[in-house]
């Protein structure tokens, strides 16, 4: 019987999840291996006065919600195809932590890479923040509008930083959120991890399928952290597979 098996016999890595199913394929238990033992996971809900209560829609989201709320790891990675809830889950939980004072601010980082085979718009007018705004619109979508996003920016609750300006920064008591992380090289990933100071965490999401330049296929930051950090107590990783956006969005997979 599984529950009578010693954790040491299972050869699990730190922060590795275990899903138990019955003979009908129904999930009956979810556990995480930490500090030499398997721990049962309580049902995770993302609570926020901004978003309301958000419940996981599938088993993988269940594990993702737990990972985001778990203080045992400080580098958290969510991967998966479009529509699986990577960014929404991270943003909703990040706002919850912001409201509760767990972090002083959300630092938003994205490598400003356009979609492959799409012409550049050229130089954009305005301040650095104005130039970064088009790359922050997915964040605005999840928050509800550009106006709401601009309110967060105005108060400093969300601070966008250009990846190229990140070197030398000492980010304390911050939730460092990097989206579209498939467009990061190993050197970029090292730079990001090196900014995590006392009281901060680094959250990453990405979809390897949507890598927009060959350089990131040859030198994949996501691939490096999975390979080198799996089993490290400070790192946790969940891969999402089920499209929860809409039945129409799921049709995109049929074009492969």
N, C-alpha and C positions, 0 to 999 in steps of 0.2 A: 504494500500500500504506500502511495506517495508520501502521505503525512508521517509515516514511520521511517522514511528514508532520511539519513543524516545529510545535512546540507553540504558537508564536505565531499560526499560521494557524487554529488550532482555536477561538480566542476563548473560552477557558475562564476561569472565575473561580478565585481562590485557594481551595484545599481542595475543589474540585469533583471528583466521582468520574466515572470513565469505565468502562463495562462493555462488553467486546467479545464478540460472539457469532458463531458460524459460521453457515453457510447453513441448518443444521438448528435454529437457535435455541439451541444449547448454549453456555453461557458458557465462553470460552476464556482470558480474561484480565480482570484488575481493576486499575485504576490510579487514582492521585490526582494532581491538578495542584497542585504546590507550588513556590514560589520559581522560577517560570518554566519548570519542566520536569515531565514526566509520570514518576511513580515507580510501579513495580510494587508491589503490596501483598502482603506475605507472609501465609500462612494464619494468622488470629488465633484464639487459644484463650484463654479466661478461666480462669486457673488459681487455685485457692483451696483451702486445706486445709478450709475451711468448706463450700464447695459441690462440691468436686471439679473436674475439668476439664470445661468447657462449650464445646462446639463450635457454630458457627453452623449453623442449619438451612436457611437459604436465602441467596440472594445479598445481599439487603438487610441481613440480620443480619450477614453477612460484613463489609459496609461499616460497619455500626454498631459492631461490635466493634473494628474498626480505628480508627474515630473516637474511641472512648472511651479507647483506649490511646495515641493520638497526642498527643504533647506540644506540637505546633505550635499547637493551638487551646486556648483557655481557657474559651470559652463553647460548650457542646455541646448541641444540641437533637435530640431524638428524637420524631417524631410518628407517628401511626398509630392505627388502630382498636383496639378491645379485643382482647386475646389475641395481639397480634403480638410481644410480648416486650419492650416498651419499658422498663417498670419493672424486670423481672427482670434484663435485661441491665445496666442501670445499677447496680442494687443489688449484683449479683454482682461487677462490676468495681470498684465502690466498696469492697467488703469486701476484695477482693484488694489494692487500694492501701493500705487501712488496715493490713492484715497486714504489708505490705512497708515501712511507714513513709513512704510517699510523701506522705500527709497525716496530720496529727495527729488529726483527727476528721472525722466526717460531720455536717454541719449540715443537718437535715431541715426543710424548709419546705413548707407546703401552705396555700393559702387555704381557710379553714374554711367552705366553701360546701356546703350540703346539696344532694342531688339535686333538680332542679327539680320543682315540684308535689308536694313531700313536706313534711309539717308538721314544724316545728322541735320538738325534744324539750324545749326550755326550758333554764334554767340547770343546768349540771352541777356536782356537788359536787367538792371537792378542790382540789389545787394546780393551777397553770397546766399542768404536765405531765400531771396526771390528766385535765384538760379536753381536752388535745390527743391523748390516747391513742386515742380512737375514730377519729380521722383518721389515725392511724399504723398501723392494723391491716393495711392492704395490705402494709406493710413487715414486720409480724410474720408474715404469710402466707408471704412469700418467705424469711424467715429460718428459718421452721419452727415457731415458736410465740410466744405472747405472753411466755412466761418468758425465752426467748432474747433477745427485744427488750429486756425489762426489765434483763437483765444488761448489755447494751450501754449502756443509759441510765444504769445505776448507776455504771459506770466512766467515763462521760463520753465514750466512744468515739463515741456518737451523741448529738447535742444538738438537740432540737426547739426551734424558735423560731417563735412566733406571728408571722404576717406583719405584724400591726399593731404589733409591738414591734421591728421590724427597723431602723427609722430610727436612724441614728447608730452602728450597729454597725460594727466594723472587723474583718473576718473574715480572719485570716491562717492560712496553712498548713492550709486547710480545704477539703474537698470540699463545696460548697454544692449540695445536691440538692433541687430543687423539682419536685414531682410535681403532676399535674392542672393543668398550666400553662395549659390552655385557659381557666381561670377567673382569669386575670390581665389587668388593664388595661395600657395602655401605661405609665401612671404607676407601677404595681406593678413592671413589668419594669425601668424605669429605676432604681427603688429597689433591686431585687435586684442589678443589674449594678454599681451604685455601692457595694456592700458587698464586692466582690471585691478583696481586698488582696493583698500580696505572698505568693506561694506557694500561692494558692488558685485554684480553678476553679469555674465555675457550670455545673451540669448541669440540664437541663430536659426533662421529657417531658409529652406531652399529646395529646389527641384533640379536634380542633375540633368533631367531631360530638357530643361529650358536653358542650358548653358549657352551663352551667346557669342563666345569667342573660343577658338581652338586652344589658346594659351591656358584657359582654365580647365580644359580637358587634360592637357599634359601636366599641369601643375594644379591639382585640385585641393583647395583648402579644406573643403568638406571631407574629401577622401582621406586627407592627412589626419584630421582630428579623430575620425572614426578608427583608423588603423592604429594611431599612436596613443590615443587616450582611452580607448575602450578598456574598462577594468579599473581605471583611475577613479578614486573616490570623489574627485571634484567634477567628474564628467558624467552626463547622462544623455541618452539618445533614444528617440522614438521615431519610427517610420510609419507614416500614414498611407493607406492605399485606397480607401473608399471615398469616392466623390460625393460630397454632401451639399454641393452648391445648388444643382438643379439637374433634372433629367436631360434638359437641353445641353447644358455644359458638358455632361458626360458623353455626349455624342462626339466630341472632339477626338476621343480615343479611337473612334472608328476610322479616322483618317490616316492612322499609322500604316 
